[in-house]
Amino acid sequence: MQEYRISDAVIRRLPKYYRYLTELEANGAERISSSRMSKDMNLNASQIRRDLNCFGGFGQQGYGYQVSRLRQEIMRILGIGTPYSAVILGAGNIGQALLNTGILPTRDTG
């Protein structure tokens, strides 16, 4: 299997795509074109297509992207929803803030 490096710029844009697609999905959108995405996100349509093609073919020429599928794929790529184990030692201000978000499940080992 050939490995290649994904540019930092592409990685930085993925969360933006994810947030945008989440909003679209919440508003009931089923399909989106790269040209519509480019207008809404102030990006170049060909840049969006190149970014997404780094991870596989998610769209169809002339048909666009299925919003829910593309959002799920980006979610998978970013590792969102994948449980990770974490230990917080000496929970100072940052540790307390993380615990107070409710994102991290707690288990007191006393």
N, CA and C atoms as an extended XYZ file, in Angstrom:
330
Properties=species:S:1:pos:R:3:atomname:S:1:resname:S:1:resid:I:1 pbc="F F F"
N         0.836       -1.175        0.000 N   MET     1
C         0.000        0.000        0.000 CA  MET     1
C         0.889        1.248        0.000 C   MET     1
N         0.623        2.134       -0.924 N   GLN     2
C         1.423        3.345       -1.034 CA  GLN     2
C         0.986        4.353        0.018 C   GLN     2
N         1.963        4.933        0.704 N   GLU     3
C         1.675        5.954        1.699 CA  GLU     3
C         2.141        7.296        1.171 C   GLU     3
N         1.356        8.323        1.434 N   TYR     4
C         1.776        9.659        1.094 CA  TYR     4
C         1.296       10.609        2.182 C   TYR     4
N         1.933       11.745        2.232 N   ARG     5
C         1.671       12.708        3.285 CA  ARG     5
C         0.550       13.646        2.863 C   ARG     5
N        -0.427       13.829        3.758 N   ILE     6
C        -1.489       14.800        3.548 CA  ILE     6
C        -0.984       16.127        4.095 C   ILE     6
N        -1.131       17.189        3.336 N   SER     7
C        -0.588       18.481        3.764 CA  SER     7
C        -1.305       18.995        5.005 C   SER     7
N        -0.598       19.778        5.790 N   ASP     8
C        -1.163       20.379        6.993 CA  ASP     8
C        -2.355       21.272        6.651 C   ASP     8
N        -2.293       21.934        5.503 N   ALA     9
C        -3.388       22.813        5.090 CA  ALA     9
C        -4.680       22.023        4.893 C   ALA     9
N        -4.578       20.844        4.287 N   VAL    10
C        -5.754       19.994        4.084 CA  VAL    10
C        -6.303       19.562        5.439 C   VAL    10
N        -5.422       19.141        6.329 N   ILE    11
C        -5.832       18.700        7.666 CA  ILE    11
C        -6.529       19.830        8.411 C   ILE    11
N        -6.032       21.052        8.269 N   ARG    12
C        -6.655       22.205        8.945 CA  ARG    12
C        -8.033       22.529        8.380 C   ARG    12
N        -8.271       22.206        7.103 N   ARG    13
C        -9.567       22.511        6.506 CA  ARG    13
C       -10.629       21.462        6.827 C   ARG    13
N       -10.229       20.246        7.163 N   LEU    14
C       -11.200       19.184        7.420 CA  LEU    14
C       -12.219       19.531        8.511 C   LEU    14
N       -11.804       20.080        9.657 N   PRO    15
C       -12.814       20.451       10.664 CA  PRO    15
C       -13.782       21.519       10.155 C   PRO    15
N       -13.328       22.391        9.283 N   LYS    16
C       -14.214       23.410        8.699 CA  LYS    16
C       -15.268       22.742        7.819 C   LYS    16
N       -14.831       21.769        7.023 N   TYR    17
C       -15.770       21.024        6.196 CA  TYR    17
C       -16.778       20.294        7.090 C   TYR    17
N       -16.275       19.704        8.151 N   TYR    18
C       -17.144       18.951        9.059 CA  TYR    18
C       -18.211       19.858        9.680 C   TYR    18
N       -17.801       21.017       10.185 N   ARG    19
C       -18.764       21.956       10.791 CA  ARG    19
C       -19.793       22.417        9.762 C   ARG    19
N       -19.323       22.723        8.571 N   TYR    20
C       -20.206       23.181        7.498 CA  TYR    20
C       -21.232       22.098        7.150 C   TYR    20
N       -20.765       20.864        6.979 N   LEU    21
C       -21.651       19.761        6.625 CA  LEU    21
C       -22.635       19.438        7.750 C   LEU    21
N       -22.206       19.581        8.989 N   THR    22
C       -23.084       19.362       10.136 CA  THR    22
C       -24.228       20.368       10.114 C   THR    22
N       -23.893       21.606        9.811 N   GLU    23
C       -24.918       22.647        9.713 CA  GLU    23
C       -25.873       22.363        8.555 C   GLU    23
N       -25.329       21.979        7.408 N   LEU    24
C       -26.176       21.640        6.265 CA  LEU    24
C       -27.127       20.495        6.595 C   LEU    24
N       -26.582       19.462        7.220 N   GLU    25
C       -27.396       18.297        7.561 CA  GLU    25
C       -28.500       18.686        8.548 C   GLU    25
N       -28.185       19.530        9.516 N   ALA    26
C       -29.179       19.988       10.487 CA  ALA    26
C       -30.296       20.773        9.812 C   ALA    26
N       -29.965       21.423        8.691 N   ASN    27
C       -30.962       22.197        7.945 CA  ASN    27
C       -31.670       21.370        6.868 C   ASN    27
N       -31.401       20.067        6.850 N   GLY    28
C       -32.117       19.168        5.952 CA  GLY    28
C       -31.533       18.996        4.560 C   GLY    28
N       -30.338       19.525        4.315 N   ALA    29
C       -29.715       19.382        2.995 CA  ALA    29
C       -29.291       17.927        2.780 C   ALA    29
N       -29.539       17.429        1.580 N   GLU    30
C       -29.151       16.055        1.253 CA  GLU    30
C       -27.949       15.991        0.327 C   GLU    30
N       -27.815       16.967       -0.576 N   ARG    31
C       -26.712       17.007       -1.539 CA  ARG    31
C       -26.106       18.399       -1.550 C   ARG    31
N       -24.820       18.434       -1.891 N   ILE    32
C       -24.121       19.719       -2.003 CA  ILE    32
C       -23.051       19.589       -3.083 C   ILE    32
N       -22.882       20.624       -3.863 N   SER    33
C       -21.840       20.631       -4.887 CA  SER    33
C       -20.609       21.346       -4.346 C   SER    33
N       -19.476       21.073       -4.946 N   SER    34
C       -18.256       21.762       -4.529 CA  SER    34
C       -18.347       23.250       -4.848 C   SER    34
N       -19.068       23.612       -5.905 N   SER    35
C       -19.196       25.041       -6.225 CA  SER    35
C       -20.040       25.763       -5.177 C   SER    35
N       -21.094       25.106       -4.668 N   ARG    36
C       -21.913       25.704       -3.610 CA  ARG    36
C       -21.099       25.806       -2.325 C   ARG    36
N       -20.340       24.752       -2.030 N   MET    37
C       -19.480       24.774       -0.847 CA  MET    37
C       -18.475       25.905       -0.946 C   MET    37
N       -17.913       26.091       -2.140 N   SER    38
C       -16.894       27.126       -2.310 CA  SER    38
C       -17.465       28.512       -2.064 C   SER    38
N       -18.683       28.746       -2.526 N   LYS    39
C       -19.326       30.048       -2.299 CA  LYS    39
C       -19.629       30.267       -0.825 C   LYS    39
N       -20.148       29.245       -0.173 N   ASP    40
C       -20.514       29.356        1.236 CA  ASP    40
C       -19.296       29.474        2.147 C   ASP    40
N       -18.195       28.807        1.775 N   MET    41
C       -17.021       28.740        2.645 CA  MET    41
C       -15.891       29.661        2.211 C   MET    41
N       -16.087       30.381        1.125 N   ASN    42
C       -15.040       31.266        0.587 CA  ASN    42
C       -13.754       30.507        0.272 C   ASN    42
N       -13.925       29.351       -0.358 N   LEU    43
C       -12.797       28.544       -0.820 CA  LEU    43
C       -12.976       28.289       -2.304 C   LEU    43
N       -11.923       27.802       -2.929 N   ASN    44
C       -11.962       27.463       -4.335 CA  ASN    44
C       -12.562       26.065       -4.499 C   ASN    44
N       -13.502       25.899       -5.426 N   ALA    45
C       -14.173       24.606       -5.631 CA  ALA    45
C       -13.175       23.501       -5.975 C   ALA    45
N       -12.191       23.807       -6.797 N   SER    46
C       -11.218       22.770       -7.152 CA  SER    46
C       -10.367       22.395       -5.939 C   SER    46
N       -10.111       23.344       -5.035 N   GLN    47
C        -9.361       23.048       -3.807 CA  GLN    47
C       -10.162       22.083       -2.929 C   GLN    47
N       -11.445       22.317       -2.820 N   ILE    48
C       -12.305       21.432       -2.033 CA  ILE    48
C       -12.274       20.023       -2.618 C   ILE    48
N       -12.419       19.918       -3.930 N   ARG    49
C       -12.390       18.592       -4.569 CA  ARG    49
C       -11.049       17.899       -4.354 C   ARG    49
N        -9.949       18.651       -4.493 N   ARG    50
C        -8.613       18.061       -4.271 CA  ARG    50
C        -8.464       17.596       -2.823 C   ARG    50
N        -8.916       18.438       -1.882 N   ASP    51
C        -8.810       18.070       -0.464 CA  ASP    51
C        -9.539       16.760       -0.195 C   ASP    51
N       -10.764       16.667       -0.668 N   LEU    52
C       -11.577       15.478       -0.400 CA  LEU    52
C       -11.058       14.258       -1.150 C   LEU    52
N       -10.476       14.464       -2.315 N   ASN    53
C        -9.919       13.344       -3.090 CA  ASN    53
C        -8.677       12.744       -2.443 C   ASN    53
N        -8.059       13.462       -1.515 N   CYS    54
C        -6.922       12.903       -0.774 CA  CYS    54
C        -7.335       11.665        0.015 C   CYS    54
N        -8.624       11.561        0.328 N   PHE    55
C        -9.115       10.487        1.185 CA  PHE    55
C       -10.030        9.508        0.455 C   PHE    55
N       -10.216        9.714       -0.832 N   GLY    56
C       -11.060        8.820       -1.614 CA  GLY    56
C       -12.116        9.606       -2.368 C   GLY    56
N       -12.829        8.926       -3.228 N   GLY    57
C       -13.865        9.576       -4.015 CA  GLY    57
C       -15.189        9.574       -3.282 C   GLY    57
N       -15.635       10.725       -2.840 N   PHE    58
C       -16.881       10.813       -2.082 CA  PHE    58
C       -18.018       11.411       -2.903 C   PHE    58
N       -17.699       12.054       -4.002 N   GLY    59
C       -18.725       12.719       -4.787 CA  GLY    59
C       -18.863       12.112       -6.165 C   GLY    59
N       -19.778       12.690       -6.919 N   GLN    60
C       -20.032       12.240       -8.270 CA  GLN    60
C       -20.121       13.481       -9.148 C   GLN    60
N       -19.361       13.499      -10.216 N   GLN    61
C       -19.335       14.657      -11.099 CA  GLN    61
C       -20.738       14.965      -11.607 C   GLN    61
N       -21.133       16.217      -11.470 N   GLY    62
C       -22.447       16.653      -11.908 CA  GLY    62
C       -23.559       16.349      -10.929 C   GLY    62
N       -23.230       15.637       -9.860 N   TYR    63
C       -24.232       15.232       -8.884 CA  TYR    63
C       -23.904       15.753       -7.495 C   TYR    63
N       -22.636       15.997       -7.240 N   GLY    64
C       -22.204       16.545       -5.959 CA  GLY    64
C       -21.936       15.483       -4.915 C   GLY    64
N       -22.011       15.923       -3.675 N   TYR    65
C       -21.715       15.067       -2.526 CA  TYR    65
C       -22.989       14.820       -1.732 C   TYR    65
N       -23.142       13.613       -1.232 N   GLN    66
C       -24.228       13.336       -0.309 CA  GLN    66
C       -23.779       13.860        1.051 C   GLN    66
N       -24.491       14.827        1.595 N   VAL    67
C       -24.078       15.545        2.800 CA  VAL    67
C       -23.826       14.596        3.967 C   VAL    67
N       -24.762       13.714        4.262 N   SER    68
C       -24.602       12.844        5.430 CA  SER    68
C       -23.420       11.892        5.273 C   SER    68
N       -23.243       11.342        4.069 N   ARG    69
C       -22.120       10.409        3.852 CA  ARG    69
C       -20.779       11.122        3.960 C   ARG    69
N       -20.673       12.307        3.336 N   LEU    70
C       -19.415       13.056        3.389 CA  LEU    70
C       -19.099       13.462        4.821 C   LEU    70
N       -20.115       13.890        5.550 N   ARG    71
C       -19.918       14.266        6.963 CA  ARG    71
C       -19.429       13.066        7.771 C   ARG    71
N       -20.018       11.901        7.554 N   GLN    72
C       -19.600       10.689        8.266 CA  GLN    72
C       -18.167       10.300        7.913 C   GLN    72
N       -17.806       10.436        6.649 N   GLU    73
C       -16.436       10.101        6.235 CA  GLU    73
C       -15.423       11.045        6.863 C   GLU    73
N       -15.732       12.329        6.884 N   ILE    74
C       -14.818       13.289        7.505 CA  ILE    74
C       -14.747       13.043        9.003 C   ILE    74
N       -15.874       12.700        9.593 N   MET    75
C       -15.909       12.358       11.018 CA  MET    75
C       -14.975       11.178       11.304 C   MET    75
N       -15.028       10.169       10.427 N   ARG    76
C       -14.153        8.989       10.573 CA  ARG    76
C       -12.687        9.377       10.418 C   ARG    76
N       -12.384       10.202        9.409 N   ILE    77
C       -11.009       10.624        9.152 CA  ILE    77
C       -10.449       11.388       10.351 C   ILE    77
N       -11.273       12.262       10.932 N   LEU    78
C       -10.835       13.071       12.073 CA  LEU    78
C       -10.829       12.298       13.388 C   LEU    78
N       -11.465       11.122       13.391 N   GLY    79
C       -11.508       10.332       14.627 CA  GLY    79
C       -12.554       10.832       15.604 C   GLY    79
N       -13.518       11.602       15.109 N   ILE    80
C       -14.582       12.103       15.970 CA  ILE    80
C       -15.529       10.946       16.271 C   ILE    80
N       -15.888       10.805       17.517 N   GLY    81
C       -16.790        9.725       17.899 CA  GLY    81
C       -16.062        8.447       18.265 C   GLY    81
N       -14.775        8.400       18.029 N   THR    82
C       -13.975        7.240       18.408 CA  THR    82
C       -13.534        7.426       19.853 C   THR    82
N       -13.873        6.485       20.715 N   PRO    83
C       -13.471        6.650       22.121 CA  PRO    83
C       -11.960        6.481       22.293 C   PRO    83
N       -11.386        7.353       23.073 N   TYR    84
C        -9.973        7.296       23.416 CA  TYR    84
C        -9.851        7.320       24.927 C   TYR    84
N        -8.928        6.577       25.450 N   SER    85
C        -8.683        6.600       26.884 CA  SER    85
C        -7.776        7.775       27.208 C   SER    85
N        -8.075        8.427       28.303 N   ALA    86
C        -7.250        9.551       28.736 CA  ALA    86
C        -7.167        9.551       30.252 C   ALA    86
N        -6.050        9.988       30.748 N   VAL    87
C        -5.860       10.130       32.179 CA  VAL    87
C        -5.483       11.576       32.433 C   VAL    87
N        -6.174       12.185       33.382 N   ILE    88
C        -5.847       13.556       33.757 CA  ILE    88
C        -5.280       13.501       35.167 C   ILE    88
N        -4.035       13.907       35.285 N   LEU    89
C        -3.366       13.926       36.579 CA  LEU    89
C        -3.272       15.363       37.062 C   LEU    89
N        -3.488       15.553       38.346 N   GLY    90
C        -3.363       16.894       38.909 CA  GLY    90
C        -4.286       17.862       38.213 C   GLY    90
N        -5.559       17.523       38.134 N   ALA    91
C        -6.535       18.292       37.358 CA  ALA    91
C        -6.599       19.742       37.810 C   ALA    91
N        -5.754       20.556       37.201 N   GLY    92
C        -5.776       22.001       37.443 CA  GLY    92
C        -6.875       22.642       36.634 C   GLY    92
N        -6.707       23.887       36.255 N   ASN    93
C        -7.753       24.623       35.538 CA  ASN    93
C        -8.140       23.967       34.216 C   ASN    93
N        -7.154       23.554       33.429 N   ILE    94
C        -7.462       22.937       32.130 CA  ILE    94
C        -8.124       21.582       32.332 C   ILE    94
N        -7.608       20.793       33.236 N   GLY    95
C        -8.208       19.488       33.514 CA  GLY    95
C        -9.628       19.618       34.028 C   GLY    95
N        -9.861       20.560       34.913 N   GLN    96
C       -11.214       20.785       35.429 CA  GLN    96
C       -12.155       21.245       34.320 C   GLN    96
N       -11.652       22.086       33.429 N   ALA    97
C       -12.474       22.561       32.311 CA  ALA    97
C       -12.877       21.395       31.416 C   ALA    97
N       -11.942       20.484       31.136 N   LEU    98
C       -12.264       19.304       30.329 CA  LEU    98
C       -13.300       18.424       31.015 C   LEU    98
N       -13.134       18.223       32.292 N   LEU    99
C       -14.084       17.386       33.026 CA  LEU    99
C       -15.463       18.031       33.087 C   LEU    99
N       -15.517       19.351       33.211 N   ASN   100
C       -16.790       20.052       33.325 CA  ASN   100
C       -17.566       20.114       32.018 C   ASN   100
N       -16.904       19.837       30.881 N   THR   101
C       -17.614       19.848       29.605 CA  THR   101
C       -18.547       18.663       29.479 C   THR   101
N       -18.264       17.610       30.235 N   GLY   102
C       -19.071       16.399       30.129 CA  GLY   102
C       -18.641       15.516       28.976 C   GLY   102
N       -17.653       15.960       28.204 N   ILE   103
C       -17.178       15.184       27.067 CA  ILE   103
C       -16.435       13.943       27.552 C   ILE   103
N       -15.656       14.117       28.603 N   LEU   104
C       -14.870       13.023       29.118 CA  LEU   104
C       -15.644       12.257       30.187 C   LEU   104
N       -15.798       10.948       30.023 N   PRO   105
C       -16.443       10.185       31.097 CA  PRO   105
C       -15.491       10.131       32.285 C   PRO   105
N       -16.029       10.143       33.472 N   THR   106
C       -15.173       10.158       34.639 CA  THR   106
C       -15.246        8.822       35.364 C   THR   106
N       -14.128        8.480       35.939 N   ARG   107
C       -14.050        7.292       36.775 CA  ARG   107
C       -13.059        7.620       37.859 C   ARG   107
N       -13.541        7.787       39.050 N   ASP   108
C       -12.689        8.154       40.184 CA  ASP   108
C       -12.033        6.895       40.726 C   ASP   108
N       -10.701        6.907       40.703 N   THR   109
C        -9.969        5.736       41.211 CA  THR   109
C        -9.474        5.985       42.631 C   THR   109
N        -9.898        7.141       43.177 N   GLY   110
C        -9.695        7.527       44.552 CA  GLY   110
C        -8.378        7.332       45.093 C   GLY   110
